[in-house]
Amino acid sequence: PLRRLFLSRQSSPVELYVQYCTVATMSTGEHHYSRAFVIALAVGAVTAVVIAVASGSLAAAAPLLLPNENDTSLVLWPWPTDIECERQRVSARRADFALGVSGASSPLLERAVQRYATLLFVPARGGTVYAEGVPKFDGGPVVGALRRATITVKDTSERLDSRTDESYTLSVSATSGAATLAATTVFGAVRGLETLAQLLVASADDATTFTARVCTVRDAPRFAFRGFLVDTARHYLSMAVLEQHVDALAYAKMNVLHWHIVDSQSFPYESAALPELARKGAYAYPTHTYSAAQVAHVIAYAKDRGVRVVPEFDTPGHTRSWGAAYPALLTACYDKDSGKPNGRTGPLDVTRDATYATLKTFFDEVATRFADDYLHLGGDEVDFSCWASNPAVRAFMRERGFGDDYAKLESYYFTRFLKTLAGDGGAKKHYVVWQEVFVNNVTLPRDTTIVDVWKNRGWQHTIGAATAAGFQAVLSAPWYYNYIAYGPTWEADYLVEPTNFTGGRPELVIGGEGAMWGEFVDDTNAVARVWPWAGATAERLWSAKHVRSVPAAVPRLAALHCRLIARGIPAQPPAGPSYCITEWSPTYRKPWQN
């Protein structure tokens, strides 16, 4: 037992001594001063001194710990890869604290420093819910003051893509009164600044004084793709709400905003090349559209926070709004009895050359505006019945020898579509597609295609099959936050393991994403419905596989809830009755008052 205690590094030398004596006494079955107990005292005393000298704790330094996510003095989210702490804290006050960069910097990093000069000292305490049996620990005595934090980065290029290094090392020292943050890239530094902000906890009786555990954190994400989908087609979302989503992603160390920007219901994206798409396809033009300047703002705002913007323009299905401006793009559906058009439209008419010319014009512009190396092409829920009802489409099928297999027509479309995108100087992208494109045996390039697995039933089989076929994959199936129910449903989301499948290649799973489809959310609830519950997805994709204790997660997620509210983001309680020192305070604008 002593050996296990020592190797775990969870106890101080004195605690080791006491526990050793207890074990020795209990092993003899006697509770008086037996010979075994006297021997235990002697051996334990010597052991404690040896450990104390080796650890340096006979001096003023506190023993080093390897805390886990159960440590209630550390409300970090997501839990870092590796963390070592001492049983002591340092205090900090904004008025006496300096944050800056040592050596090479960049405009993006300097803007992050300006933001976190404030964010480090936003009080966000709350009455969190601790699971029964979880010990409470305040972090130890305050032994000094933290007066500065210094950042160093190796690469200041500000390049953000699927290969960006987000690792960092953060050290808080009581001896020097300083924190040091070292990262390979500016985006790793942004992640480390968020961890420093989470280490700083406001005092219960003085909101201007903060304390932080004396810790060293070595951290990096487990998965490269950690995303969240927002849907601006079913309900238009304002720029302020999109900014709130992006900030929440960054606070939870997620790095992809999957922007499902258009769908059958509306086309709010303003295209310079094809301006009629938004003018005729949006709910209301221009009040419910996103201009080129607004799109650029979202991309820049997200990049400043280490968040990539991956747009989705879903084809050949989910395209009814395209037809408002260009009706010939869509397939006319026919009545099977009369053999005449029934007034409805289906997917894109993929048999016409003009369709591909229009798509080429549109997606060339998209590739220019959205610089990320990923582009989501959709491909889900294609209505084959409309294609099958159309005489011209059936004739095309016969000419091509496709018979009645409309999956072959879908394959024809994607093969030609991808060649169209790549041709004539087209941008070189990685293309994300919904799982139906793979399941329907569409011919796809393995080196540039990512399969997005979204159907919850049997997702393990689908992701296993996709990776076995050599495709990279992202998992979204278990993390649809638009499905709501009473109670903490995030707990099931938290326990999902993306590599829990057989018959495939887990190393090809590059991450996952949560989703909030927009049929029943708008500016009033699109953010609060998601956060902090989406933190379950965030931690699963950042932290080590073994970090999966729900009881340990409860107080940390409750802290994230209070942190988001204190930072101006509406968030719903994740764990039942609780409170935050700074509660959400919406502005009620009474129409009869100026």
NORWOFEN-V254035 format. One record per backbone hydrogen bond with DSSP energy under -1.0 kcal/mol. NH is the residue of the N-H (numbers start at 1). CO is the residue of the C=O. If there is no record, write none. Layout:
{{NH & CO} {NH & CO}}
This chain:
{{5 & 1} {6 & 2} {7 & 3} {8 & 4} {16 & 12} {17 & 13} {18 & 14} {19 & 15} {20 & 16} {21 & 17} {22 & 18} {23 & 19} {24 & 20} {25 & 21} {26 & 22} {27 & 23} {28 & 25} {30 & 25} {34 & 32} {38 & 34} {39 & 35} {40 & 36} {41 & 37} {42 & 38} {43 & 39} {44 & 40} {45 & 41} {46 & 42} {47 & 43} {48 & 44} {49 & 45} {50 & 46} {51 & 47} {52 & 48} {53 & 49} {54 & 50} {55 & 51} {57 & 52} {59 & 56} {65 & 85} {71 & 68} {74 & 71} {82 & 218} {84 & 216} {85 & 65} {86 & 214} {88 & 86} {89 & 141} {90 & 212} {91 & 144} {92 & 210} {96 & 93} {97 & 94} {98 & 147} {100 & 149} {102 & 151} {110 & 106} {111 & 107} {112 & 108} {113 & 109} {114 & 110} {115 & 111} {116 & 112} {117 & 113} {118 & 115} {119 & 115} {120 & 116} {121 & 118} {122 & 119} {127 & 579} {128 & 126} {134 & 131} {143 & 89} {146 & 91} {147 & 177} {149 & 98} {150 & 179} {151 & 100} {152 & 181} {154 & 183} {155 & 184} {164 & 161} {168 & 219} {169 & 182} {170 & 217} {171 & 180} {172 & 215} {173 & 178} {179 & 148} {180 & 171} {181 & 150} {182 & 169} {183 & 152} {189 & 185} {190 & 186} {191 & 187} {192 & 188} {193 & 189} {194 & 190} {195 & 191} {196 & 192} {197 & 193} {198 & 194} {199 & 195} {200 & 196} {201 & 211} {203 & 209} {209 & 206} {210 & 92} {211 & 201} {212 & 90} {214 & 88} {216 & 84} {217 & 170} {218 & 82} {219 & 168} {222 & 542} {223 & 541} {225 & 510} {227 & 512} {228 & 256} {229 & 514} {230 & 258} {232 & 260} {242 & 238} {243 & 239} {244 & 240} {245 & 241} {246 & 242} {247 & 243} {248 & 244} {249 & 245} {250 & 246} {251 & 247} {252 & 248} {253 & 250} {254 & 249} {255 & 226} {256 & 226} {257 & 308} {258 & 228} {259 & 310} {260 & 230} {260 & 258} {261 & 259} {263 & 266} {267 & 281} {270 & 290} {277 & 274} {279 & 275} {280 & 276} {281 & 277} {282 & 278} {288 & 284} {289 & 286} {290 & 268} {295 & 291} {296 & 292} {297 & 293} {298 & 294} {299 & 295} {300 & 296} {301 & 297} {302 & 298} {303 & 299} {304 & 300} {305 & 302} {306 & 303} {307 & 302} {308 & 255} {310 & 257} {312 & 259} {313 & 376} {315 & 377} {322 & 319} {325 & 322} {326 & 322} {329 & 326} {330 & 327} {331 & 347} {333 & 344} {335 & 340} {339 & 335} {342 & 333} {346 & 331} {348 & 316} {349 & 329} {350 & 348} {352 & 349} {357 & 353} {358 & 354} {359 & 355} {360 & 356} {361 & 357} {362 & 358} {363 & 359} {364 & 360} {365 & 361} {366 & 362} {367 & 363} {368 & 364} {369 & 365} {370 & 366} {375 & 430} {376 & 311} {377 & 432} {384 & 382} {388 & 384} {389 & 385} {394 & 390} {395 & 391} {396 & 392} {397 & 393} {398 & 394} {399 & 395} {400 & 396} {402 & 397} {405 & 402} {406 & 404} {408 & 405} {410 & 406} {411 & 407} {412 & 408} {413 & 409} {414 & 410} {415 & 411} {416 & 412} {417 & 413} {418 & 414} {419 & 415} {420 & 416} {421 & 417} {422 & 418} {423 & 419} {430 & 373} {431 & 448} {432 & 375} {433 & 450} {434 & 378} {435 & 452} {437 & 434} {439 & 435} {440 & 436} {441 & 438} {442 & 437} {450 & 431} {451 & 472} {452 & 433} {453 & 474} {459 & 456} {462 & 458} {463 & 459} {464 & 460} {465 & 461} {466 & 462} {467 & 463} {468 & 464} {469 & 465} {470 & 467} {471 & 466} {473 & 508} {474 & 451} {475 & 511} {476 & 453} {477 & 453} {479 & 476} {481 & 515} {483 & 480} {489 & 487} {491 & 488} {493 & 489} {494 & 490} {495 & 491} {496 & 493} {500 & 497} {501 & 499} {508 & 505} {509 & 506} {510 & 473} {512 & 225} {513 & 475} {514 & 227} {515 & 479} {516 & 229} {525 & 522} {526 & 522} {529 & 525} {530 & 527} {531 & 527} {534 & 530} {535 & 532} {536 & 533} {538 & 534} {539 & 535} {540 & 536} {541 & 537} {542 & 538} {543 & 539} {547 & 544} {548 & 546} {553 & 549} {554 & 550} {557 & 553} {558 & 554} {559 & 555} {560 & 556} {561 & 557} {562 & 558} {563 & 559} {564 & 560} {565 & 561} {566 & 562} {567 & 563} {568 & 565} {569 & 564} {572 & 531} {579 & 127} {581 & 125} {593 & 590}}
